[in-house]
Amino acid sequence: MSQRVVILAIPETTASVLYGMYDLFLSAGRDWQLAVDGTPGPQLITPIIAAAHPGAMRVANGVQVIPHCALDAVSDAGLVCVPEANVPPGLPLAGRYDAEVAWLRRRYDEGATIATACSGALLLAEGGLLRGEQATTHWAYADTLRTRYSDIRVHTQRAMVIAGEGQRLVMAGGGTSWLDLTLYLIARLAGTEVAMQTARVNLVEWHTIGQQPFACLARKSQVADAVIARCQGWIAAHYDEPTPVASMVRLSGLAERSFKRRFQLATGMSPLEYVHTLRLEEAKQMLEAGTETIEAIANAVGYGDAAFFTRLFRRRVALTPAQYRRRFGAMRRSLGAA
């Protein structure tokens, strides 16, 4: 018997994620047998798309989506998927998704499993479902999730987090990790072998390394504190200097303790952490685009000790410099050739 999955459509989602999840659920059980012997197998999962209001809507990338039904018409929702909320990080959500959040809350209280991709975890947080829980979201939204909902333990480095009573809250990180999420849910609904067959027939590779190698470590520059903003502008061009924090202190004209306190307040990082962030972002670019040795790159960005640079890079990026080069250098070369 086919199991039903409800996929929540909101105007701020993208059609690729919404229909990508829809198609992968439909593929489960059906397409492997079709590929092997030409006969479609049984459809094990039936996805439906539901929205707060009936009728067509245009989603974030301009594609028209016609939901199968309104949320109030859903009578059975054992598994609900929230594709994403493609809004600017930090945008206040109060009042924006009241109907959807209230519906998710009711479904969860009735025993449903709620699964989110990318920034969809924000809707769970708005509904209070993540209080005291572990969570993940797209790396660009992690700071918003931490600061707006301080009782949530956010794991940015993890591509998937399973939490809540009965493990009924399932969150995938960002980008194409919705593929991992959908395969995991297929395994829960139809079994591991069906999920593996679905992955094989659709050429889906599991994101074993998580989000961190893909994340931009540097955060958006602040502008409120003019003294700190001037120091940020200076360090962007001088991060490779041997004593960059001391130089920023002198540039600021502040006492060292006052400078460090104001820098942390303005940027969310200590001055040294900020320097490391800039250096590692530059190192990532050099690893992708060039052929310099790891030692040469370490020296170029300000680290005289290549071993220290490698340890720091691995801790912050979740790959060694050599692993990062193999993965992303090959990608950049392929894209450049194309």
N, C-alpha and C positions, 0 to 999 in steps of 0.2 A: 504493500500500500504506500502510495506517495505521501511524503510528509510536506507540510506547508511551511514556507518561510515568508515573513512579511518584510519587505524592504521599504524603509521610510524615505519618501521623496520630499525634499525641501527645495525652494528656489536657489539656495546657495550651494547645492551639490553640483557635480559635473556628470554629464551623461556617460562618460567613459567608465567611471566607477560604478554608477548606478546600474547601467546595462551590462557592464563587465561582470559584476556579481550575479546579476540575473542570468546571464548566459552560462556562467560556470556552474551555477546550481542546476540549470536545465541539463547540462552536459552529464551530470553524475548518473551513472548507470546506463545512459542511452548511447553515448558516442564511442565508448571503448569497443563495444560489440559491433557497432557500425563500421569502425575502422578495421576490425579484425576479420569479420566475415560478411560485411555488407548489409547486415540486418540490424536495425536499431534495437538496443536493449530496452529494458523497462525504465521509465522515467521515475526515479526514486524520490526526487524532490520537486515540489511545485512552488516556485516563487511567485509572489504577487507584489505589485507596487501600490503602496497606499500613501495618501497625503492628507493634510489637515482638511482640505476642501476638495470637492470633486471638480472635475474639469481639467482642461489642458493647462500646463504651466511652462514657462521658459526657465530653464535652469541656468547655472552660472556661465556656461559656455555658449549660450544662445540656442541650444537645442530644445525643441518642443517635446515635452514629456506628457503623456496622457496616463495618469494613474488608473489602476483597475478599479479602485474604490476609495472612499473617504475613510479616515481612521475610525470614525464612529460605526462604520458598517463592518468592521473586522470583528468576527465573533470568536475566532480561535487564533491565538498568536503565541505558540509555544516558543518560537524563535523569531526575534526581531533584529534586523540589521539597519544601522544608521551609517550610510556611506561616508559622509563628511559634511562639515559646515564651512564652506569656502569663503570665510569672512576675514578681513584684516586682523592679524593677531592683536589682541588688546581691545578690540571693539566691544563695548558693553553689550551684553546679550539680554539684559533684563527686559522682559516684555516682548522680545523678538520671536521666541518660540514657545510661548506659554501653552498653546494647545498641544504641540508635539511633546513637550516635556511632561505635561500632566498625563498624557496618554501613555508615555513610556513608564512613568511612575506606576500607573495602574497595572500595566501589563507585568511589570516586575513583581509587584505585590501579589499578583495572581499566579506567580510561579514561572513566568517566561524567562528565557535567557535573552539578554540584550547584548548585541555585538556591535562594536563601532570601528570604523576605519578612519585613519587620519585624525582630523580635528573633530570628528563626531563625538569624541569623549567629552567635549565641552557641554553637550546636551545632558549627558549623564551627571556631570558636576552641577549643572544648573538645577537638576531635579533632586539633588541631595543624595544620589545613589552611590557616590564615591566617598562619602564622609568616612574618614579613617581607613580608607582602602588604598591599595597600590594601584597605579594607573600608568598608562603611556599614551602618547599622542604624537603627532608630527613634531619634529624637533623645533620648528618655528613657533609652535604654540605652547611649548613646555613652560616657559617663564610665565605666560599668562595663567596657565593652570596652577602653577605653584603659588603665585602671588595672590590671585583672586580667590583661590580655595586652599587656604593654608593647611587644612587638615588632610590633604591628599598627598600621598608619597609618590612622586612622579619619577619614573624610570625612563629617562630619555634614551638611554643607550639600548634599550630592549625593543625589539621589533614587535613583540606581543606580550601582553600581561593578562592573566586570568585571575579574577578576584571575585569577591562577593560570596554570599551564602550559596552553597552548592555549586560554586564556580560558575555562577550564572551571569557574570559580567566579563566579557571578552573584548579586549581592546588591541587593535593593531596600530602600529606607528604611523608612518607617512608614506606618501607616494604609492608605489605598487605593492606595498605590504598588504593591501586589501586582497591580493591573490592568496597570500599565506592565510589570512583570516578565513577566506571562503573555503579553502582546502581543509583547514582545521574543522570548520563547522560541518563540512561534508563528512569528515571522518566521525564526528560525534553523532551525526544523524544516520549515516549509512554504512559506517565501518571504514577501517583503515585501507583495505584493499580497493574499495571504490574510490577513495580519495587519491590513492596512488595511481590508479588507472586514469582518473580525471586529469591529474597532473601530467601524466605521460602523453595522453592524446592532445593536450593543449600546450605542451612544451613549457610547463611552468616549473621554475627552479626556486626552491625554498631560499629565503633571505637569511642565511645562517649567521651573517656578520652583524645583523642589527642595523640601526640607523646611523650610528655615530660616524662611520667613514664618509657618509654623504652629507653630514651636517656642516653648515658654516659656523665655525667656532666663534667668530667675531659677531658681536651684537651691534645693533644700530647705535650710532653715535648720539650722545646726548647734546643738548644745546642750552639748557637752562643755566648752567654755571659757566660763565664766560672764561674764568681762569682755567677750569678743567678742560673746556673745549679747546682753548689755545694749546694746552699741553697735549691733547689728543691729536691735534693737527701736527704738532711737532714730532710726536713719537711715530706717526704714520710714515714719516720719511727718515727717521733715525732709530728705528727699533733694533738695528744691528750694532749699535754702540755698546761698549763694554759695561757702562754703568748707566743705563737709561733711566732708572727710577730716580737716582740722585740728580741727574740732569734735569728731569721734570720738576723736581723739588726746587732746584735753583731757578728755573724758568718761572715757576709759579710765584716766587717771592714769599711763600708761606713757610711756617715751621713744618718740619717733616711730619710730625704727628697730625697736624691740621690738614696738610695736603693729603695724606693717606685716607683720613676720615672723609674728606670732601670727595675724593676720587671714588671711593667705595660707594658713597651715597649717590653720586651722579651717574655712575656707570654700572653698578651692581657687581663690580669686580675690584679686587685689590690692584694697585698699579703693576705689581709684578705679574699677576695673573693676566692682566691686559697685555703686557709686553709679550708674554709667552703665546697668547692667542694670536697676536699679529705675526709673530715669527712663524708659528706653525701654519697659518694660512698661506704665507708666502712660500714656505717649504712645500706645501701641498701643490701649489702652482708649479714650482720648479720640478718636482717629482713627476708631475703629469706631462710637462712640456719638454723637458730636457733630458740629457744623458749624463749630467754631472754625477760624480760619486756621492754617496751619502755623507762622507766626511766633508767634501767641498760644499755641499748644501748646508750642512750644519754650520760651517764657518761663515758662509755667506749671510746667514740669517742671525748670526750673533752668538753661536755656541762653539766654544773652543774645544769642548769635549764631545766627540761624536757619540760616545756610548750614552752619555747623559741625554743628548738630543733624541736618540733612539728610544730610550726608556720613556721620556716625556711624551714623545709622539705616540707611542703605543698606548700609554695611559689615556691620552686625550682623544685619540682618533680610533682606537680599538684595532688598529693594524700596525705592523712595523712599517717603516719607510719603504723597505723593499717590497712588502706585500701591497702597500698602497700604490706604488709605481706599477707593479704588474697588473693590478686591476684597472686603475684609472688611466694610466699611460696608454695601455692598449686601447681603451675606449676612445681617448682623445685622438689617437692616431687613426683609428678606424673612421671616426667622424670626420677628421680632416681629409682623409683620402676620399670619402664620399662627397 
